[in-house]
Amino acid sequence: MTPNTTTTAAPQTGLPDGSAPDVLLRDHAHRLRRHVAQMCANPEGGHLGGSVSMAEILATLYHAVLRVDPEAPQAPDRDVLILSKGHGALGLYAALAGRGFFPEGLLADYGNPDSPLTAHPNPAVPGVEMPTGSLGHGLALGVGTALDFKLSGADRRCFVVLGDGELQEGSVWEAAMMASALRLDRLVAVIDANGLQITGPVTAAMGEPGLAERWRGFGWAVHEVDGHDPAELRAAFGSVPRADGRPTVVIARTVKGRGFPQVEGQARSHYARLTDRQVKRALRLLESEQQRSSAQ
């Protein structure tokens, strides 16, 4: 797979800084969800719930925040995004295609034996920075990346997207402690806090998380937002570094399976194999939601 430099250009966004206005960010999020639905019609299915809960997060990052160039995915001055919750790869692939890293038509190859679009992020796909999937490692990778930026004096940022269930991994907190000690203020942890994991509510597994207090205790600057509101996300991401010498965590409150009423807010949305009929129904509902959103 190679990035497309002719037929799939980055979308025109309409703002002087090249970022998309909020209404277009919502459109990008809706488009991402449609692609995820279609990929989940693959014979093997896919991780639906956690891919679509972060749709606005990824749309805002790729179209309004990250300094990246689809025609030069390895540009030395680029920002870096690491998807620590690697089971959300479908959302990442859709976001990368929507940003122009490769043609959106190639998303139909997801799950085929000869396709690099695998169930977890594959660096063979343009724009994918790290292979992830075994939970709990992404933030440590982000610490190393941000430390490299700091030591080299690079004006770059590293964003790490984690799931709230993933925070049960002790390695996350080891990395959080190290990031604070090293004063990595170009590092941003983004928590897709949809409240669910494959076995049910996150609180049933670990009790009340108290996420904001916990991250503050580790020395991070904390920002809590509605994870489905591009305006709130843009404001949180755009203020990095929020405090000199302190890494930032954005706790984005989201709904697992957002946009798919039949499984929205339910643990069973975690993985789905959609029939053609279910996909058509999902696309109709997403289209209706997009129209309502655009009319507001």
N, C-alpha and C positions, 0 to 999 in steps of 0.2 A: 504494500500500500504506500503510495506517495501522496504528498499534499497537492491539492489541485490549485494551480496558479492561473487558470484561464476561465473556466466555466463557473467556479464557485468562489466568488469574491466575498470579502467580509461585507456584511450588510451596511447600507448607508444609514447612519444614525441620526443625523440632523442637528447635533450640538457642536459648538466650536471645538471642544476638546476631544471630539470623536466618540464620546460615549452616548449611549442611547437614553432618550427620555423614558420616564417610568412606564408610560403606556406601551412603548416598544419592548421594554424589559418584560412586561407581563406577556406580550405576544411571543417573545422568545421562550418564556417558560411554558406557555401552552404548546408551542411547537415541540419542545423537548418532551413533554408528556405524550404527545401523539406518537412521536418516534419510539418512545419506550413501550407504549401499548403494542405497536406493530412488531417490535423485536420480541415481545413476550408471546407472540403467536408462533414463534419458532417451535419446532417439535420438542425442544428441550426446555422451553419456557425461560423465565428469567426473574431476577430480583426486582419486582415491581415497586413495592411500597417504599423502600428506602431510596430508590432511584428518583421517584417523583416527589418525595417530601422535600428534597433539596433543589427542586427545579428553579425557584426564584433565586436561591443562593448562587447556583452556577450561572444562571442567566445574568445576574448582576455582576458577578465577578468577571465573566468573559466579555461582556459588552459594555461595562462601565468602569471597571477597576483595573484589571490586570494589564500590564504593559507586555503584550505578546504580539508576535507577527506570524500569522498563519503561513506566510511564504518563507519564513525563516524560523522554524520551530526551535532551533538550537541557538538562536541569537544570544550572544554573550551578555547582553544587558537586559534580558527578559526577566520578568517576575516568574516565580515558580509556584505551581499549585500541586499539592500532593493529596490524593484521595486516600486517606487512611482507611475509611470504611469502603474497602475495595469491592464489596458486593454491590455497591452502587455504580458499577462500571457502565451500565446501560445509560445512566444519566450523564456520565462524563463523556461517553462517545457521542451522544446526541448533542451535547453542548459544544464539543470540539467541531463536529460537522457543521453545526449552526454558525460557528465563528469562522468557518472557511478553511479549517485545517485539512479537510478531505471532503469529497463530494458526499452530500447527504444520501445519495442513492446507494452508497456502499454500506449503509447501515443495514440494508436488507440481507447482507452476507453474514450478519451476526449468527454465531453458532455453527456455521458451516466448517467442515473439517480443515479446509485450507485458508480460512479467514483469520486474520490477526485479532478480530473482534471477539475476544474470549470472555468468559464469565467474570474475570477479574482484570484490572487494568494491565494492558500489555504494552511495553515500551516500543514495540514495533509499530504502534499506531502513532502518527504524527501528533504531537502535543501531549502525549502521556509521558510524564517525567519519571515515574517510579512504578515497578510492579508491586502491588499491594494486595492484601486479601486476608492474610493472617493478622487478625486484629491486634491493635496495641503498639504497632511499630511506626506508624506514620509520623507521630509527633517527634520521635527520636530522630527520624530522617530529616524532619524539618529543623530540628536543633542543629544538626550538622550542617545543613544547607545555609541557615541563617548565620551560623558562626563563620562559615566561609565568606559570606558577604561582608561580615563585620571586619574580619582580618584583612580582607583585600580592599576595604574601603568602597565597596560597590554600592551604588544607590539602587538596590534591588530589595524586593520583599518576598517572603515565602508564606503562603497560605496553606494550612493543613486542615482538611475537612474531616471531622470525626463524627461518629454516632454517639448518642448518649449511653447506649448500652455498652459500647466499646470502652467507656471510662471505667468499667470494672477491671480492666487489665492494669496491673500494677506498673507496668512499663510506661504507661501514659504519665503517671505521677512522678516517676523518676525523671522523665524527660521534662515535665513541667518545672520540677525543682531545679534542674540544670539550666533551663532557659532563663529562669529568673536570676540564678547565680551569675550567669554569663552576661546578663543585661542585654538580651537579644531583642531590642525594640523594633526590629524589622520582621519579627515572627508573629504571625496571627493564627491562632487556633479558632476554627469555626465549628461550633457544635450543632449538628443537625439534631436538635432535641425534640424528636417526635414521640418520645415517651414509651416506645414499644421496642421489643426485641423478639426474636423468633419464638421464645417461650411465653411471651405475654408482656404485661407492663414492666417497665424497668424498675419501678418501685417495689414490685413483688419479689424481685431478685435481690435487690440491695437496699431496700428501704428508701426513705425520702432523701434524694440526692443532695439538696442544698447546693446546687452547682455554683451559683455566684459567690457564696461565702467560701466555698472550698477553693475556687480559683484565686480569690483575693488573698486567702491564707497562704497560697503559694507565691504571692508577690506579683500577680498578673493584674493588668488593667482590664476591667470587666465592662462589657456592654451587652445588655439584654435587649433583644429586638423581636418583632414579629417576623418570623422567617419567611413569610409569604408576602411581605410588603417591600417592594424594591426600594422605596424611598428611605425606609429605616435601614435597610441593608447598605445602601449606597453611603448614607451618612456614617454608619459605623465603620465600614471598610475605608472610607476616604479620609478618616481622621488618624490613620496609622502613620507614625507611632503616636499613640494617645498620650503617652508619658515617656519622657526620655529615660532610657535604661530599663524600661519594663515591657515585656511582651504583652500582647493584647489577646484576649479571648472574646469572641462574639458568640453569645449563647442565643441561637436562633430557634425560637419556639415554632415548631411545625406540626403538621398532621401527616402521619404515615398513610400512604395511599392517596394523598390529596388529588382530587379531580376524578376519582373513580368511586362513586357513591356506594357501589355494592360492597366494597371492601375498605372504604375510607375509615381511618381510625381503628382498624382492626389488625391484630397480629397476623391473621391469615393472608394479609396483603404482602407479607414478606417475600413470598415466591409464588409466581403464578404462571400457568400455561393457558393462555387465552385461546379460545376457539375463534374462527373467523366471525361468527355471529357476535361474540363478546367484544371483539375488536371494533366491529362496526358500531355497536351500541356505545362503546367507550368513546369513539371518535365523535359521534353525534353529541354526546353529553359534553365533551371537551369543547366542541365548537359552540355549543349554546353558552357555556360558561365564559368563553372568550368574548362572545358578543355582548353578554351582560357586563363583563369587565370593561370593555371598550366604551360602553354607553355611559359609564359612571363619570 
